[in-house]
Amino acid sequence: MYCGLRPVAVGRNNWLFVGSEAGGKTAAILMSLCATCKRVGIDPLAYLRDVLERISTHPASRIAELVPDQWRKIRAGPDQGESPSTSADP
């Protein structure tokens, strides 16, 4: 648990000077996305690069596909994306 919080503790003083409230919100969103990527086992840079490249052409009705855990399942392919316990097979 401590290792997950260490980046927060190390950067705490630096984040006092994010420039504005909007900058703080942006930093919080990016840190949350990166932490989620790490939690589900994907490279945050690869995820952000792929999502930012495709977001302008991705259909809004399928925006849920771009959250980290769904993105990982889609990139892994149909057989590798789901664990056996969540499979729909009888």
Summary of the structure (lengths in Angstrom):
residues: 90
radius of gyration: 16.4
end to end distance: 37.1
largest distance: 55.0
contacts: 163
relative contact order: 0.08
helix: 71%
strand: 0%
